[in-house]
Amino acid sequence: MRSPRHFWAAFLWRLRATRRVWSFGVTPDMPMLLPGPLPGGTHGKIDEPSRGGEPHRGTLYVRGWALFPSGPPAQLDLWLGKHSLGRARIGLPRPDIESRTGDPLAGVCGFDMTADLSELDLDTGEAMLRAVATSPHGEQHELPSVLIEIPASGEESDSDDDLAPPPARTPHPSGSGGRPVLVCTHQLNLGGAQLYLMDLLRALVEEGAVAPTVVSALDGALREDLEGLGVPVHISSLVPIDDVSSHIGRVEELAAWAEERGFEAAFVNTATAFAFPGAEAAAELGIPAVWAIHESFPPTVLWSNLEPEIRQRAEATLSEAALAIFEADATRRLFEPPVREGRGVVLPYGLDFAPIDAARAGFDRAAARREAGIPEDAEVVLCVGTIEPRKAQLQLAQAFDSIARAHPRARLVFVGARDDPDSEALADFVEAIDFGERIELISVTPDVHPWYQLADLLVCASDIESLPRTVLEAMAFETPVLATRVFGLPELIDDGETGWLCEPRDIKALAAGLDRALNSSPEERRRLGSAAREIVLRRHDLPTYGRDVSRLLEQVAAGQAPTAHATAG
């Protein structure tokens, strides 16, 4: 139940609100937004950019907070002049606002967005940045706007000479036992992109045409598994992203280390700043690079925190890549350009069904629920993934709280908690809301298979996802899925046929999706689960994916035009 601290904070808030109205006046048809116990009756603010700031023409980072008497907003929309920037990410930790209000729900009233301005027809000069918050009850409040400067086109650009890729070198002759391939990744801990790489390397080793060596910026639990496959692992540490001279020096060190090992191609896992130096090293060596890009951010946003010259090197290296592999066509389109026409391919990644089928065989659902402390008749809503803002676990908790009264047997379980501020903010929020006693946080675990099987519904509430592994795994277990309509998810899920879809960054839409799924009959859930498993088995077979990637690496290493049975761009 809601804590006394929250009750009295909300009560005092409403009491103060009866004594004053908005400075711009109130009309009978205007939704009443109640001022809170903050200085000057403020209910939100755009903290960044500040008035008179000059954003890059490529990207604009917006950060702030908004708060209603009932708690954080259900959605927040941004505009720059006449252009809609879309919906911001909400539910971000703001302990400063909580300390000022005394309301624990205020601790997650933050929002942010990195907006790509490159496609907008912006006039040079001043433009008004506006933010409108909407409460779960449909009330709206426009935050104080901010006047910012839009620089003239070309003010930030350097000459085209700076975009030239590193000089190429002569490829090494082929060795024995499969073509030696340099595999560069960001980290080896548990996560979707890391587990994807683990499955792929297992398939490539079994295929035998490729001999991979992994270079990772960060160590992790998967290193032991890789070495168990006979795959050498080298931990390189992070490459600087704020000093171009240091960055180039580290890339050259990696290239010098790799030169002695005779690699004939490079495979780069993710387009993050931790991984792309591997592609730069490949260019130094004169060997072709294949990128597996999981991130559904345009490059201008993905690399917006890089020092400009390093960002230009990354874009140039990507434009020279032999091939870029994407999980979803919507993600592929984000990378046009810099990925050149014909060098982007959509190849739905493979899933290892053997451990899934082994886990399904003889699974005792009742026993698993007893062990987890979950009533046998409970309706378990599951969310799997490390707790972080883009995965919207906090918004899912808020949506669940709004429909929990109508579904007294429903319980929400988050698997993916860590000892970090995001997990702490979610735990504090859960403790403060009405039905928090029916929400549970479970630490990150390498064995999530039992959770898929004891659940009645998996929810993916993310606002950014290419094609999350958790959704594919749940579908393989025949667990019905409710997911947001972002990037690769609507390419996989047919609403009402193989799962349910709802809009992202909209708590009311998420709550309606939860209500719809929980109101479905057992027969409908079984039908959706069976159809979902069928499509995953057909589209995401790991041996087939491994053969496709192996063939692509063979082709690019041999200097041939890569071909794949997939969607090319």
VEXDREN-2710 file (C-alpha; in Angstrom, 1 decimal):
% VEXDREN-2710
k/r/px/py/pz
1/MET/0.0/0.0/0.0
2/ARG/1.0/3.6/-0.4
3/SER/3.3/4.8/2.4
4/PRO/2.0/7.4/4.9
5/ARG/4.8/9.7/3.7
6/HIS/3.4/9.7/0.2
7/PHE/-0.2/10.1/1.4
8/TRP/0.6/13.2/3.4
9/ALA/2.8/14.7/0.6
10/ALA/-0.1/14.2/-1.9
11/PHE/-2.7/15.6/0.6
12/LEU/-0.7/18.8/1.3
13/TRP/-0.1/19.2/-2.4
14/ARG/-3.8/19.2/-3.2
15/LEU/-4.5/21.5/-0.2
16/ARG/-2.1/24.1/-1.5
17/ALA/-3.5/23.7/-5.0
18/THR/-7.0/24.9/-3.9
19/ARG/-5.5/28.3/-2.9
20/ARG/-4.1/29.3/-6.3
21/VAL/-4.6/28.9/-10.0
22/TRP/-2.2/29.1/-13.0
23/SER/-0.8/32.5/-13.8
24/PHE/-2.2/32.4/-17.3
25/GLY/-5.8/31.9/-16.1
26/VAL/-8.3/29.1/-16.2
27/THR/-11.2/28.4/-18.5
28/PRO/-14.1/26.0/-17.9
29/ASP/-12.8/23.5/-20.6
30/MET/-9.2/23.6/-19.5
31/PRO/-7.8/20.6/-17.6
32/MET/-6.9/21.6/-14.0
33/LEU/-3.3/21.0/-13.2
34/LEU/-2.6/21.4/-9.5
35/PRO/0.6/23.2/-8.4
36/GLY/2.9/21.2/-6.1
37/PRO/4.9/22.2/-3.0
38/LEU/7.8/23.5/-5.0
39/PRO/9.1/27.0/-5.1
40/GLY/6.9/29.2/-7.2
41/GLY/4.3/26.5/-7.8
42/THR/6.5/24.9/-10.4
43/HIS/5.4/21.6/-11.9
44/GLY/8.3/20.9/-14.3
45/LYS/11.2/22.3/-16.1
46/ILE/13.4/21.8/-19.1
47/ASP/16.9/21.7/-17.5
48/GLU/18.9/21.2/-20.6
49/PRO/19.4/22.9/-23.0
50/SER/19.3/26.2/-21.2
51/ARG/18.0/29.4/-22.7
52/GLY/20.3/30.6/-25.4
53/GLY/22.1/27.3/-25.8
54/GLU/23.4/26.3/-29.2
55/PRO/22.7/22.7/-30.0
56/HIS/24.5/20.8/-32.7
57/ARG/22.6/20.8/-35.9
58/GLY/22.9/17.0/-35.9
59/THR/21.5/16.2/-32.4
60/LEU/19.8/18.0/-29.5
61/TYR/19.8/16.5/-26.0
62/VAL/16.9/17.5/-23.8
63/ARG/16.6/16.8/-20.1
64/GLY/14.1/17.9/-17.4
65/TRP/11.3/16.8/-15.1
66/ALA/7.6/17.0/-14.8
67/LEU/5.3/16.1/-11.9
68/PHE/1.5/15.9/-11.3
69/PRO/-0.2/15.6/-7.9
70/SER/-0.8/11.9/-8.8
71/GLY/2.9/11.4/-9.6
72/PRO/5.1/11.3/-12.8
73/PRO/3.6/11.8/-16.2
74/ALA/2.3/9.0/-18.4
75/GLN/3.9/10.6/-21.5
76/LEU/5.8/13.7/-22.5
77/ASP/5.9/15.2/-25.9
78/LEU/8.6/17.6/-27.3
79/TRP/8.5/20.2/-30.1
80/LEU/11.1/22.4/-31.6
81/GLY/9.4/25.2/-33.3
82/LYS/6.8/23.7/-35.6
83/HIS/8.5/20.3/-35.6
84/SER/7.5/17.4/-33.4
85/LEU/10.5/15.7/-31.8
86/GLY/8.4/12.8/-30.6
87/ARG/7.9/11.4/-27.1
88/ALA/10.7/11.7/-24.5
89/ARG/11.8/8.8/-22.3
90/ILE/10.1/9.2/-18.9
91/GLY/10.5/7.7/-15.4
92/LEU/14.2/8.8/-15.0
93/PRO/15.5/9.2/-11.4
94/ARG/15.3/12.7/-9.9
95/PRO/16.2/12.4/-6.2
96/ASP/16.6/16.2/-6.1
97/ILE/12.9/16.6/-6.8
98/GLU/12.0/13.9/-4.3
99/SER/14.0/15.7/-1.6
100/ARG/12.2/19.0/-2.3
101/THR/8.7/17.5/-2.3
102/GLY/8.9/14.8/0.2
103/ASP/7.0/12.6/-2.2
104/PRO/8.8/9.3/-3.2
105/LEU/6.9/9.2/-6.5
106/ALA/8.7/12.4/-7.4
107/GLY/12.0/10.6/-7.4
108/VAL/11.2/9.2/-10.9
109/CYS/9.7/12.3/-12.6
110/GLY/12.7/12.9/-14.9
111/PHE/12.7/12.8/-18.7
112/ASP/15.2/13.0/-21.5
113/MET/15.6/12.7/-25.2
114/THR/18.4/12.8/-27.7
115/ALA/16.7/14.1/-30.9
116/ASP/18.0/13.7/-34.4
117/LEU/17.7/17.1/-36.1
118/SER/19.4/16.1/-39.3
119/GLU/16.1/15.3/-41.1
120/LEU/14.3/18.5/-39.9
121/ASP/13.9/21.5/-42.1
122/LEU/15.2/24.0/-39.5
123/ASP/15.7/27.7/-40.2
124/THR/18.8/29.3/-38.9
125/GLY/18.2/31.5/-35.9
126/GLU/16.0/31.1/-32.8
127/ALA/13.5/28.2/-32.2
128/MET/11.3/27.5/-29.2
129/LEU/11.7/24.2/-27.5
130/ARG/8.4/23.1/-25.9
131/ALA/7.5/20.2/-23.6
132/VAL/3.9/19.0/-22.8
133/ALA/3.4/16.4/-20.0
134/THR/0.3/14.2/-19.8
135/SER/-0.8/12.5/-16.6
136/PRO/-2.2/9.0/-16.4
137/HIS/-5.7/10.7/-16.1
138/GLY/-5.3/12.7/-19.3
139/GLU/-4.4/16.0/-17.7
140/GLN/-1.9/18.1/-19.6
141/HIS/0.7/20.6/-18.6
142/GLU/3.1/22.6/-20.8
143/LEU/6.4/23.2/-19.1
144/PRO/8.1/26.6/-19.5
145/SER/9.6/26.7/-23.0
146/VAL/13.2/27.4/-23.8
147/LEU/14.4/29.6/-26.7
148/ILE/17.5/28.1/-28.3
149/GLU/19.8/29.0/-31.2
150/ILE/20.0/27.0/-34.3
151/PRO/23.4/27.4/-36.0
152/ALA/23.8/28.0/-39.6
153/SER/24.3/24.8/-41.7
154/GLY/28.0/23.8/-42.0
155/GLU/29.2/25.7/-39.0
156/GLU/30.3/22.5/-37.3
157/SER/31.5/20.6/-40.4
158/ASP/35.2/20.0/-41.0
159/SER/36.6/19.4/-44.4
160/ASP/35.9/16.1/-46.3
161/ASP/39.6/15.3/-45.9
162/ASP/39.0/14.6/-42.2
163/LEU/36.5/11.9/-43.3
164/ALA/39.0/9.8/-45.2
165/PRO/39.2/6.2/-43.8
166/PRO/42.6/4.9/-42.5
167/PRO/44.9/3.6/-45.2
168/ALA/44.4/0.0/-46.3
169/ARG/47.1/-2.7/-46.1
170/THR/47.5/-5.9/-48.1
171/PRO/45.5/-8.8/-46.7
172/HIS/47.3/-11.8/-45.2
173/PRO/47.3/-15.2/-46.9
174/SER/44.8/-17.7/-45.8
175/GLY/45.8/-20.1/-43.0
176/SER/44.5/-23.6/-42.1
177/GLY/41.6/-24.7/-40.0
178/GLY/39.1/-22.1/-41.2
179/ARG/39.7/-18.5/-42.0
180/PRO/41.0/-16.6/-39.1
181/VAL/38.5/-13.9/-38.1
182/LEU/39.0/-11.0/-35.7
183/VAL/35.8/-10.7/-33.6
184/CYS/35.5/-7.4/-31.8
185/THR/32.8/-6.8/-29.1
186/HIS/32.0/-4.4/-26.3
187/GLN/31.7/-6.6/-23.3
188/LEU/31.4/-10.2/-22.2
189/ASN/28.8/-9.9/-19.4
190/LEU/25.2/-11.2/-19.6
191/GLY/23.1/-9.2/-22.1
192/GLY/21.2/-9.6/-25.3
193/ALA/24.0/-8.6/-27.8
194/GLN/26.6/-10.7/-25.8
195/LEU/24.4/-13.8/-25.8
196/TYR/23.7/-13.3/-29.5
197/LEU/27.5/-13.4/-30.1
198/MET/27.9/-16.4/-27.9
199/ASP/25.3/-18.4/-29.9
200/LEU/26.7/-17.2/-33.2
201/LEU/30.3/-18.2/-32.3
202/ARG/29.1/-21.6/-31.2
203/ALA/27.4/-22.1/-34.6
204/LEU/30.5/-20.8/-36.5
205/VAL/32.8/-23.1/-34.6
206/GLU/30.5/-26.1/-35.4
207/GLU/30.4/-25.0/-39.1
208/GLY/34.2/-25.0/-39.1
209/ALA/34.8/-22.5/-41.9
210/VAL/35.8/-19.7/-39.5
211/ALA/38.4/-19.6/-36.8
212/PRO/37.4/-16.7/-34.5
213/THR/39.5/-14.8/-31.9
214/VAL/37.5/-12.5/-29.7
215/VAL/38.7/-9.1/-28.6
216/SER/36.5/-7.4/-26.0
217/ALA/36.7/-4.0/-24.3
218/LEU/35.4/-5.4/-21.0
219/ASP/35.7/-8.8/-19.4
220/GLY/32.7/-10.8/-18.2
221/ALA/31.1/-14.2/-17.4
222/LEU/30.9/-15.3/-21.0
223/ARG/34.7/-15.4/-21.3
224/GLU/34.8/-18.8/-19.7
225/ASP/32.1/-20.1/-22.1
226/LEU/34.0/-18.8/-25.1
227/GLU/37.3/-20.4/-24.0
228/GLY/35.4/-23.6/-23.4
229/LEU/34.5/-23.6/-27.1
230/GLY/38.2/-23.2/-27.9
231/VAL/37.8/-19.5/-28.9
232/PRO/40.8/-17.4/-27.8
233/VAL/39.8/-14.2/-25.9
234/HIS/41.8/-11.0/-25.5
235/ILE/40.6/-8.2/-23.2
236/SER/41.7/-4.9/-24.7
237/SER/40.2/-2.3/-22.3
238/LEU/38.3/0.8/-23.4
239/VAL/39.5/3.0/-26.2
240/PRO/39.3/6.8/-25.4
241/ILE/36.3/8.6/-27.0
242/ASP/37.2/12.2/-26.0
243/ASP/40.8/12.6/-27.3
244/VAL/41.4/11.8/-30.9
245/SER/45.2/11.3/-30.6
246/SER/44.8/8.8/-27.7
247/HIS/42.0/7.1/-29.7
248/ILE/44.1/6.7/-32.8
249/GLY/47.1/5.4/-30.7
250/ARG/45.0/2.7/-29.1
251/VAL/43.5/1.6/-32.5
252/GLU/47.0/1.4/-33.9
253/GLU/48.1/-0.8/-30.9
254/LEU/45.1/-3.1/-31.6
255/ALA/46.0/-3.3/-35.3
256/ALA/49.7/-4.1/-34.5
257/TRP/48.6/-6.9/-32.1
258/ALA/46.2/-8.3/-34.7
259/GLU/48.7/-8.1/-37.6
260/GLU/50.8/-10.9/-36.2
261/ARG/47.8/-13.2/-36.2
262/GLY/47.0/-13.1/-39.9
263/PHE/43.3/-12.3/-39.7
264/GLU/41.5/-12.2/-43.0
265/ALA/38.3/-10.5/-41.9
266/ALA/36.8/-8.8/-38.9
267/PHE/33.4/-9.2/-37.3
268/VAL/32.3/-6.3/-35.2
269/ASN/29.5/-6.9/-32.7
270/THR/27.5/-3.7/-32.0
271/ALA/28.0/-0.2/-33.2
272/THR/28.8/1.2/-29.8
273/ALA/31.9/3.3/-29.0
274/PHE/33.3/0.2/-27.1
275/ALA/33.3/-2.0/-30.3
276/PHE/33.7/0.2/-33.4
277/PRO/37.5/0.7/-32.8
278/GLY/37.8/-3.0/-34.0
279/ALA/36.5/-1.9/-37.4
280/GLU/39.0/0.9/-37.4
281/ALA/41.8/-1.6/-36.7
282/ALA/40.5/-3.8/-39.5
283/ALA/40.7/-0.8/-41.9
284/GLU/44.3/-0.3/-40.7
285/LEU/45.0/-3.9/-41.5
286/GLY/43.3/-3.7/-44.9
287/ILE/40.9/-6.5/-44.1
288/PRO/37.1/-6.3/-44.7
289/ALA/34.8/-5.7/-41.8
290/VAL/31.3/-7.1/-41.2
291/TRP/29.3/-5.2/-38.6
292/ALA/26.4/-6.8/-36.6
293/ILE/24.4/-3.7/-35.6
294/HIS/21.8/-4.1/-32.8
295/GLU/21.3/-0.5/-31.9
296/SER/18.1/1.2/-33.1
297/PHE/19.6/4.7/-32.9
298/PRO/20.6/6.8/-35.9
299/PRO/24.4/7.2/-35.9
300/THR/24.0/10.9/-35.2
301/VAL/22.4/10.0/-31.9
302/LEU/24.4/6.8/-31.1
303/TRP/27.7/8.6/-31.4
304/SER/26.6/12.1/-30.3
305/ASN/28.9/11.9/-27.2
306/LEU/32.0/11.2/-29.2
307/GLU/34.7/13.8/-29.8
308/PRO/33.8/15.2/-33.3
309/GLU/36.9/13.8/-35.1
310/ILE/36.4/10.4/-33.5
311/ARG/32.7/10.5/-34.6
312/GLN/33.8/11.3/-38.2
313/ARG/36.3/8.4/-38.1
314/ALA/33.5/6.1/-37.0
315/GLU/31.1/7.2/-39.7
316/ALA/33.8/6.9/-42.3
317/THR/34.8/3.4/-41.2
318/LEU/31.2/2.3/-41.2
319/SER/30.7/3.7/-44.7
320/GLU/33.7/1.5/-45.8
321/ALA/32.4/-1.6/-44.2
322/ALA/32.1/-4.6/-46.5
323/LEU/28.7/-5.4/-44.9
324/ALA/26.4/-4.5/-42.1
325/ILE/24.0/-7.1/-40.7
326/PHE/20.8/-5.9/-39.0
327/GLU/18.0/-7.7/-37.1
328/ALA/15.2/-5.5/-38.4
329/ASP/14.5/-3.6/-41.5
330/ALA/13.4/-0.5/-39.5
331/THR/16.9/-0.5/-37.9
332/ARG/18.6/-0.9/-41.3
333/ARG/16.9/2.2/-42.6
334/LEU/18.3/4.3/-39.7
335/PHE/21.8/3.6/-41.0
336/GLU/21.2/4.9/-44.6
337/PRO/23.7/6.5/-44.9
338/PRO/26.5/6.0/-43.7
339/VAL/26.0/2.3/-44.7
340/ARG/26.2/2.3/-48.5
341/GLU/23.5/1.0/-50.7
342/GLY/23.6/-2.7/-51.1
343/ARG/25.9/-3.2/-48.1
344/GLY/23.1/-3.5/-45.5
345/VAL/21.3/-6.8/-45.0
346/VAL/18.5/-7.9/-42.7
347/LEU/19.2/-11.3/-41.3
348/PRO/17.0/-12.3/-38.3
349/TYR/19.5/-13.8/-35.8
350/GLY/19.4/-17.3/-34.7
351/LEU/18.3/-18.8/-31.4
352/ASP/19.6/-22.1/-29.9
353/PHE/16.5/-24.1/-29.4
354/ALA/18.2/-27.2/-27.9
355/PRO/18.4/-25.8/-24.3
356/ILE/14.9/-24.3/-24.6
357/ASP/13.5/-27.7/-25.6
358/ALA/15.4/-29.4/-22.9
359/ALA/14.0/-27.0/-20.3
360/ARG/10.5/-27.5/-21.6
361/ALA/10.7/-31.3/-21.2
362/GLY/9.3/-32.3/-17.9
363/PHE/9.0/-28.8/-16.5
364/ASP/7.0/-28.8/-13.3
365/ARG/5.2/-25.4/-13.3
366/ALA/3.6/-25.9/-9.9
367/ALA/6.9/-26.8/-8.3
368/ALA/8.7/-23.9/-9.9
369/ARG/6.1/-21.5/-8.6
370/ARG/6.3/-22.9/-5.1
371/GLU/10.1/-22.5/-5.2
372/ALA/9.8/-18.9/-6.3
373/GLY/7.1/-18.1/-3.7
374/ILE/4.4/-17.5/-6.2
375/PRO/0.8/-18.7/-5.7
376/GLU/-0.2/-21.4/-8.1
377/ASP/-3.3/-19.5/-9.3
378/ALA/-1.4/-16.2/-9.8
379/GLU/-1.3/-14.5/-13.2
380/VAL/2.4/-13.8/-13.6
381/VAL/3.5/-10.8/-15.7
382/LEU/7.2/-11.1/-16.5
383/CYS/9.7/-8.6/-17.6
384/VAL/13.2/-9.8/-18.3
385/GLY/16.2/-7.5/-18.9
386/THR/18.7/-5.4/-17.0
387/ILE/16.9/-2.5/-15.4
388/GLU/17.6/0.7/-17.4
389/PRO/15.6/3.7/-18.7
390/ARG/15.2/2.5/-22.3
391/LYS/13.6/-0.7/-21.2
392/ALA/10.9/1.3/-19.4
393/GLN/10.5/-1.0/-16.4
394/LEU/9.4/1.9/-14.2
395/GLN/6.6/2.8/-16.7
396/LEU/5.6/-0.9/-16.7
397/ALA/5.3/-0.8/-12.9
398/GLN/3.2/2.4/-13.1
399/ALA/0.9/0.8/-15.8
400/PHE/0.6/-2.4/-13.7
401/ASP/-0.4/-0.3/-10.7
402/SER/-3.2/1.4/-12.6
403/ILE/-4.8/-1.9/-13.6
404/ALA/-3.9/-4.2/-10.7
405/ARG/-7.2/-3.6/-8.8
406/ALA/-9.1/-5.0/-11.8
407/HIS/-6.8/-8.1/-11.9
408/PRO/-6.4/-9.2/-8.2
409/ARG/-4.5/-12.4/-9.2
410/ALA/-1.9/-10.5/-11.3
411/ARG/1.7/-10.2/-10.1
412/LEU/4.5/-8.4/-11.9
413/VAL/8.1/-9.8/-11.7
414/PHE/11.2/-8.0/-13.0
415/VAL/14.2/-10.2/-13.6
416/GLY/17.3/-8.1/-14.2
417/ALA/17.9/-6.0/-11.0
418/ARG/21.4/-4.9/-10.2
419/ASP/23.1/-2.9/-7.5
420/ASP/22.8/0.4/-9.3
421/PRO/20.7/3.7/-9.2
422/ASP/18.2/2.5/-11.9
423/SER/17.3/-0.6/-9.9
424/GLU/17.2/1.4/-6.6
425/ALA/14.9/4.0/-8.2
426/LEU/12.5/1.2/-9.4
427/ALA/12.5/-0.5/-6.0
428/ASP/11.7/2.9/-4.3
429/PHE/8.9/3.5/-6.7
430/VAL/7.4/0.0/-6.2
431/GLU/7.5/0.5/-2.5
432/ALA/5.5/3.8/-2.8
433/ILE/2.7/2.8/-5.1
434/ASP/-0.6/1.2/-4.1
435/PHE/0.0/-2.3/-5.4
436/GLY/3.7/-2.5/-4.9
437/GLU/3.4/-5.6/-2.7
438/ARG/2.4/-7.5/-5.9
439/ILE/5.6/-6.5/-7.7
440/GLU/8.9/-8.3/-7.2
441/LEU/12.5/-7.5/-8.4
442/ILE/14.8/-10.4/-9.1
443/SER/18.5/-10.0/-9.6
444/VAL/20.2/-10.7/-13.0
445/THR/20.5/-14.4/-13.5
446/PRO/22.0/-16.5/-16.3
447/ASP/19.1/-19.0/-16.0
448/VAL/15.9/-17.3/-17.0
449/HIS/14.3/-20.3/-18.6
450/PRO/12.2/-21.3/-15.5
451/TRP/10.8/-17.7/-15.4
452/TYR/9.5/-17.9/-18.9
453/GLN/7.7/-21.1/-18.2
454/LEU/6.1/-20.1/-14.9
455/ALA/4.9/-16.8/-16.4
456/ASP/1.5/-16.2/-18.0
457/LEU/2.7/-13.2/-20.0
458/LEU/6.0/-11.6/-21.0
459/VAL/6.1/-7.8/-21.4
460/CYS/8.6/-5.8/-23.4
461/ALA/7.9/-2.2/-22.6
462/SER/11.1/-0.8/-24.2
463/ASP/11.1/2.4/-26.2
464/ILE/14.3/1.4/-28.1
465/GLU/14.8/-2.3/-29.3
466/SER/15.8/-3.8/-32.6
467/LEU/14.7/-7.3/-31.8
468/PRO/15.1/-8.3/-28.1
469/ARG/16.3/-11.8/-27.4
470/THR/13.9/-12.1/-24.4
471/VAL/10.9/-11.8/-26.7
472/LEU/12.2/-14.5/-29.0
473/GLU/13.0/-16.8/-26.1
474/ALA/9.5/-16.3/-24.6
475/MET/7.9/-17.0/-27.9
476/ALA/10.0/-20.2/-28.2
477/PHE/8.6/-21.2/-24.8
478/GLU/5.1/-20.4/-26.0
479/THR/4.7/-17.7/-23.5
480/PRO/2.4/-14.9/-24.9
481/VAL/4.1/-11.6/-25.4
482/LEU/2.9/-8.0/-25.1
483/ALA/5.5/-5.6/-26.7
484/THR/5.8/-2.0/-27.7
485/ARG/5.5/-1.2/-31.4
486/VAL/9.2/-0.3/-32.0
487/PHE/11.6/-1.2/-34.8
488/GLY/11.8/-5.0/-35.2
489/LEU/9.0/-6.0/-32.9
490/PRO/6.1/-5.3/-35.3
491/GLU/8.1/-7.1/-37.9
492/LEU/8.0/-10.2/-35.7
493/ILE/4.6/-9.9/-33.8
494/ASP/1.3/-9.7/-35.6
495/ASP/-1.1/-8.1/-33.1
496/GLY/-3.7/-10.5/-32.0
497/GLU/-2.2/-13.4/-33.9
498/THR/1.3/-14.0/-32.5
499/GLY/1.2/-11.6/-29.6
500/TRP/0.0/-8.1/-28.6
501/LEU/1.4/-4.7/-29.5
502/CYS/1.0/-1.3/-27.8
503/GLU/2.5/2.2/-28.3
504/PRO/5.9/3.1/-26.7
505/ARG/6.5/5.9/-24.1
506/ASP/2.7/5.9/-23.3
507/ILE/1.7/4.5/-19.9
508/LYS/-2.0/4.6/-20.7
509/ALA/-1.4/2.5/-23.9
510/LEU/0.8/0.1/-21.9
511/ALA/-1.9/-0.2/-19.2
512/ALA/-4.5/-0.9/-21.9
513/GLY/-2.3/-3.5/-23.4
514/LEU/-1.8/-5.2/-20.0
515/ASP/-5.6/-5.1/-19.4
516/ARG/-6.2/-6.6/-22.8
517/ALA/-3.7/-9.5/-22.3
518/LEU/-4.9/-10.3/-18.8
519/ASN/-8.5/-10.3/-19.9
520/SER/-7.7/-12.8/-22.6
521/SER/-8.9/-16.4/-22.2
522/PRO/-6.6/-19.4/-21.6
523/GLU/-7.5/-20.6/-25.0
524/GLU/-6.5/-17.4/-26.7
525/ARG/-3.1/-17.3/-24.8
526/ARG/-2.4/-20.9/-25.9
527/ARG/-3.3/-20.1/-29.5
528/LEU/-1.0/-17.0/-29.5
529/GLY/1.8/-18.9/-27.8
530/SER/1.7/-21.8/-30.3
531/ALA/1.6/-19.4/-33.3
532/ALA/4.5/-17.4/-31.8
533/ARG/6.7/-20.5/-31.4
534/GLU/6.0/-21.6/-34.9
535/ILE/7.2/-18.3/-36.4
536/VAL/10.3/-18.2/-34.2
537/LEU/11.3/-21.8/-35.2
538/ARG/10.9/-20.8/-38.9
539/ARG/12.7/-17.5/-38.8
540/HIS/15.3/-17.8/-36.1
541/ASP/17.0/-21.2/-36.5
542/LEU/20.6/-20.9/-35.2
543/PRO/22.4/-23.4/-37.6
544/THR/20.8/-21.6/-40.6
545/TYR/21.9/-18.3/-39.2
546/GLY/25.4/-19.6/-38.5
547/ARG/25.8/-20.9/-42.1
548/ASP/24.6/-17.6/-43.5
549/VAL/27.1/-15.5/-41.5
550/SER/29.9/-18.0/-42.2
551/ARG/29.2/-17.8/-45.9
552/LEU/29.1/-13.9/-45.8
553/LEU/32.5/-13.9/-43.9
554/GLU/33.9/-16.3/-46.5
555/GLN/32.7/-14.1/-49.3
556/VAL/34.0/-10.8/-48.0
557/ALA/37.4/-12.4/-47.0
558/ALA/37.7/-13.7/-50.6
559/GLY/36.9/-10.3/-52.0
560/GLN/33.5/-11.4/-53.4
561/ALA/30.3/-9.5/-53.3
562/PRO/28.4/-10.8/-50.2
563/THR/25.0/-12.5/-50.8
564/ALA/22.4/-13.5/-48.3
565/HIS/18.9/-14.8/-48.4
566/ALA/17.5/-11.7/-46.7
567/THR/16.4/-8.1/-47.2
568/ALA/19.3/-6.0/-48.7
569/GLY/19.4/-2.3/-48.7
END
